[in-house]
Structures are given as C-alpha cells and as structure tokens.
C-alpha cells in the first residue's frame, strides 16, 4: 500500500479527532455537555486498552497462550472495589483540586515537594517505555501495511516523525487551558470515540479471520490442535505458572488505578461520582468483548504464517493483508493507530502536568526572581513548560524505543511500566485508609520500590541491548552473586515479573509501614492525613477544616490569584467564596484564614499543591501550629457535621421515646383497666353474700312468726354466706400480697407425703359425705421439698376440694399422686368429672374466671382459688397446669424443683 | 281458684340461690304468684309462658344478661304493661343509666332493703295498701 496514502490517512484521522474535540468543547460551552454521562466515562476508561491490547495481546497469545488474559482479569477484579477506593480518590481530588497522582501523593504527605518530584520522576521513567511501545506499534504497523522495512539505524526515521507529530498534536490539543482541573471535555470525547473505533475494528477483524478466512471457532481450534505447542498454549504452565498469574493479576489491579493516564480519565475527568456505578460493569464488559477474538486471531496467524516470517504482534494486520483485503487492513491500521494515539495523548498530558507542577514550578517559585515579583509571568511560563514537557516525553519515548523497546515485545515493555506505577500503591492506599502513614514512610517505600524496580526490570533490558555488560546478569553487579537482577538475594524459581513484584512490593510496603510507625508527622501532614482518610466527612466543610494560622492581607492574595487566574476569574472566585462564607470586610484588610485555604486550593488546580503552598506562603505570614492545635481545630470543624448528625439522631431518639412513652402509657392504662375490673368484680362478689345476708336478716326481723324450720334454714344460709364473705376477703388479700410481691414464703424442708396426708385429712369428712373413692399414691423416700408448708397445703386443699365439687356426682373418684421425675417433684390431682374444654383450660387460672358452662360453675367459691394456687406454685418456681378432655375428667398437675443435696434435708 | 287468679304474677331472676331464696319468700308473703329463673334463657321462657306483670331482674348472669332480657321484654307487645325492676350489684352511674335505657322502671342496687323493695313494687303495681 502506498506509504504516503497511509501517512495522509493518519493525519486526516488526527484532524478528525481534533474536529471532534472542538465540537465537543463548543457543545459543552453551550451547556449541552456531551461528556457528562456514564457511558462516555466508561469508554474513556478504555484508554487502558492500548496498542498493547490491540497488537500485543495477539502476539502474547500466539507465543505464550492464555497468559495474555491476566492483565484484563486484574482490572475486572478491581472494578467492584472502585466504589471503595476510586470514589474516595475522586472525592479527595475534587475537594483538594488535585490533578495528578504525583500531586495526590505529595498532598497527602504534607504537600511535600521532594515526594512530588520523586513520584513524577518514577512516573516519567515508568511510563516512557509504555509510550515507546505505542510508537513502536504505529511504526511496525505502518511498515507491515506499506511493506517497507524499518531501518533500525536510520535517523530521522518514520517513527521519529510520528513522535514529533503526536507531540505537536498533543500540545495544540492539551495545553490550551492552563488550569489542569478544568476538565478536558474535548479530549475525553475523542478518547471515547477512539475506544469505540478500536473495539469495532478489532471485532470486525476478528470476525473476518474467524468466519471468512476460517470456518468459525471450531475450525480454527480443530486446525490449531496440530500446532506442536498447542497444548502448552492452552494450559497453565504447571511450574510457577500460578504464581505468575497471581502477580500479573495483582500488577494490573494496581495499574488500572495508578497509571497516570488512568488517573487522568478516571479521576480528573470524572464529572459525577455516580458514573462509577455504571463504569464498574461497563468497563469490564469492554475488556471482555475486546478479548473475544484475540485467541482466534493469534491461532489463525500461527496457522497461516510460517514461524518467524511475521512478528506475532502484527498478526491482526498481517492476516487481512495476506488475504488481499486492503481496505480492511487500512481500517485495522487505523484502529491500532487510535489505540496508540489515545494512550499517548492522555499519558503525555498527564505527565506534562505532573512535570510542570511538581518539578518545574517548585524550582521556579523558589527562585528570587519569582519570589519577589514577576508572578504575572509565571502563567505563560507554565504553559511553555508544559509544552516543552510534552515534547520531552515523546522524544524520550522515541529514544527508548530506538534504544531498547525495539528489541522487546510490546507486552514485555508494557509490564515494566505497570510495575513502576505499582510502587505508588502502599503510599496511596495507605494514605487514604491509614492516618498514621508519614511522609518518611512514603518516601522510603517509593524510593526503595523504584530502585529495586529499576534494578530488576530496567537493568536487565539494558543488558539485553548491550548497554551494560552481560556479566551483570550472570554474575550479579560488581560480581556479587546475591545481586543478580533476576535472582536478587538468592531468590530463585520465579519468572522475572513475579520476582520483581515480590521484591519491590514487599520491601516497599514494609518500609512504608515501618518508617511511618517510627517517624512523626508534622502538623500539616496530620491535617492532610485527617482530611484524606475522612474525606467523606470533611468534603462539605473543607475550607473550614483546613488549618491555617497566620497573618494575610486580602490585597496580596487577590493579586496573587489575578496573576494566575486573571482578573475576571479571580473576582468571580472571590465572590463565590464570600457568598459561601459571608463575613464583613475587615477594615484592616486582613484576610480570613479560610480565604487563604481557598486561594491555595484555587492555585493548586493551576500549579499543583506544593507549588501553590509555596506561592501562598510567599504573600502571607504563616505561623507554625502544633499538632494538638490541628487536632483541636479539626475536631471543631467535625463538630459542625456531627452536631448536625447529633440533631438528626436526637430527633430520631425523641420520636422513639415518644413511641415508647405512648406504649408505656397504653400498658399503664391497660393495667389500670385490669385493676378497675378486678375491683368492680371484687365488690360485686362481696355484694352478693352481703345482699343475701341483709335480706334474710330483715325477713327474720320482720317476721317473728316464721316457722322454726324456715328460721333455721335462713339462719344457716346467713352463716354460710358470712363464711363466704370472709373467705373472699382473705383470698383477695392473699392474691394482692402475691401480686405485689409482699407475700413471703416460709421456706423449709417439707415431706410431700406428710403434706398430702394433712390436706386429705382436712377434707376427709366431705369426701366421706359424698361417697367419693379417694386414692392417695405418693412415692416413698422422696427427697424433701424446699417449700412453704402451709401454702403447699393451701394449694392441695384447693385442688382436692375442686375435685370433690366437680367429680362424678354418683361414683366420684379422686386420685392424688406424687412422684419424682426429671429432677423435680410432680403432684397430680385427678377427678372423674365432666372435664374442662380446651379453651377454658388456660382461663380457669385467671381471677374470677367464670366457666361459660353454667353446669360446671363452682356452686360456691370465689373464683380466686386457682389464681392463688398458680401464684403460690409459681412463687416456688414451679408450674401448675391442667390436662383435661370434656367428659373424661380433669387432671391438675404441678411440679416443684428439688435441690437435691440439701444439707438440712433430714428435718 | 278465683283468689289465685287475682294474684299478680311476678318473675324473679337471679343466678345466686342465696339471693333467690329471700326474694321468693318475700314475694310469696306479699301475695304474688312467684316464678323463678336462674339465668336469662330461663327468664325469657318464663316471660313467654306466664306473661308476668312484674319482673325483678339481676344483671350479671352467665348467658343472656339482664339488660338484654329487659330489652326483649320491652319488645314484646303482650308485656307492654309489665314493670321491670333491676336488682343488681352493679352500682356505677353508667350501669344504672344503661338499665333505664334498656327500659327498666326502677334500678335498685344490691344489697337492698326488703321493705324498700316491696314498697316500690307495690307503688308500681298500684296495689298500695288500701
């Protein structure tokens, strides 16, 4: 294919991207933002899929089999955790106007310049290889497509121009605004578009290979079985294979969070935290779909081309080309081009902001030239430094590509980058969940991790291209065997990535934790630690929760802001602040401490947090504050929120208490009603015998001429009713004593046999009169009961006299039995009367229960007897109940617990 | 017998034998033809069969209570001229009102004076001693 045609198409494509970005920005300016939806957000996250995915996965699959999947499984596993981790990072960055991962780490650990610059350096060193493989991919695909050979030594070659072209494009595209927090809606739109393009084209290519070159998945598989290493490709390598998978998955889990470009699209460009909800499943879905055809293409390539004739990384392009599908091949090339450019654009923008804010600015603002004035020139300086950084990054990437990357596969180089950014994991994850992490710990961890990373991953690649002698690999640096880069400190048996990850991550984490525990935080660090870890509590009252003490003059701050933001934006920002915190303009011109924090935050968005801190520091007079003060003030600002919460909780408690009071009142009312009912029942029961006594007495008085028989009858009734009256009174008082708990029991060892005997004797006459057969059967040698003897007799007499009343009137039979069972003594009083129906069985123990059946209504009795019996048994910790069936008699039973080893048993 | 026919019929309803006993004696002694019922159901049977001129009613009874018996009596055309007297241990204001609302001519709380009861019955039946 014509070389210039392809170059022309590439530039047209870039122009299209540019147009798309401008269109999106115009729309957004008109208030019809195209970006503010979760789908665009998820698609922009797919910048994760670069040329590595597009070309490299196929290459990896063709040579190492399923292993290529690991770096997609990692992010997929990570996605559900975004709600915990990423949302927190997003919130922190929004509140603190943080724009890069370097700024994030430096902010957390007290806006430390050293930390920020080290992170930046690691990022640049780490990501440049990654950018270089995109250049490599574009160059290789171009050479495959146009059938030109790449001249490795030539300069300037095609890839150089590609690098310069991309640099210019990114400069025009990414540095039009200086405030980095301002989201790049145009860029995001373009990235999302590129994500769609690379996905669609890759699938089209996959379908072409699978269904047009071959006859579907089955056909490819059937043919592939004949490949000599097929089995090896399709299975996990048993030796160390699982360990490698683990480390690859772990590595990619961290990469999806900490790669500068992922941080850019996922955090800085995030419009709405809620978009995460959808992205959490859309993004893994994207990864899944783009991987469907990787294996068919890889195997197809292996089947179609002789081994070694075509670089496996280029199969996806080479297959359509070999089938004479020129247009498809061009499309595939464009898809790869889009995958590569999206990564390059986002990564270089992120890196350039990082470099200018964390390396250049701190140096500049520290110089006397800027410190003493000339701050208005900083803005322009900033833009130029960013543009320069973009150019620098791409030139470095180009050099790396020419020097190193050209000799390695895409994936091999890419993994080195992953491992570099993974070094931020302890400091970032620890920073947002652990308040004790200190600057020292973060520095120590990151430096140690990065040095080891360099030694175990970068040094070997330098040896590989003969930049260093091979003896470093075989004998270790300086001839020390323990320092072999792939067998550090004698660790063997791991592949090089697992080996590097093991050493970097374990020592990094250990140092971070260890040094943090040993070192102390400054007040500023403490403040930031509190805010980062508890961001969801502070985010609403951020200005008031940042501690600053000192003297600042409003005019100074205003002019500082104007030099970076311009007159108009400064005024509107100050107005926003005054609306939020209305305060009378101080006559002395002193600025509110909150305003100082606010200004610093505004500046952070432009020049990074540590530079902003220095700039603000140059116009105000800050006083050192102690950690205690920091904690005090933080506590105060927290009280704002907690007071609110407290109020909410209080009102909830009040509602609850009201409810409880109401139900308590209800209960009291019920009790009151019960008491009333009891009283009126008692009076009614008292009035009945009284009525009879009075009427009969009056009759006797008025009728002296009454016959003697009648007189006797009336007098007998009067006596009987009087007895009833006094019995009733005694029982009411008894019951009252039990209910109020005033009844005291005279507990002493009691022999059941004796008690039963005494009770029966008291009723003997009545039993004989009625001709009732009584059987008493109490087990001998029962252990003595601890009980109130008189009360026990009261219960037995009551139960037996009930039995007498209700047993069969013609052939009455009563059985009283007592025996030991299940660690307690059980007593039964059984009659052969009419029995009690099921529904009355519970109620007969109620006070004044009157059985509905008139015929079994007690001829005489207060209606309190069983209620009292129950009280007595329960107060002995026993149980009283009745078993009965209508027509089959009733059996009243009670059990009493026995304390077996009673010393006083022989009483 | 002629004399017997002139006697007024009185129904005494109470579930307590010890109260029925003096009431029965009193009524008989004062020249009434006495009928006795020990619950609401028996009372209605007696009302239907005997159509007594006076009914002395207890209220708290196991089946149909006195109020209900009174209401049923008032619904009965043949009983339109009959006098109903409550004799009850329920002494609360509300109970008494309820008794009159059910159509009673008199409500006497227990325990009662035998003389007072007889006077009132005579007043109601117009047989005040001539």
Interface residues (C-beta under 8 A of the other chain):
Chain A: X680 X683 X684 X687 X688 X689 X690 X691 X692 X693 X694 X695 X696 X698 X699 X702 X703 X710 X714 X717 X720 X721 X850 X852 X854 X857
Chain B: X16 X18 X19 X21 X22 X23 X25 X26 X29 X39 X60 X62 X63 X89 X90 X91 X92 X110 X111 X112 X113 X114 X115
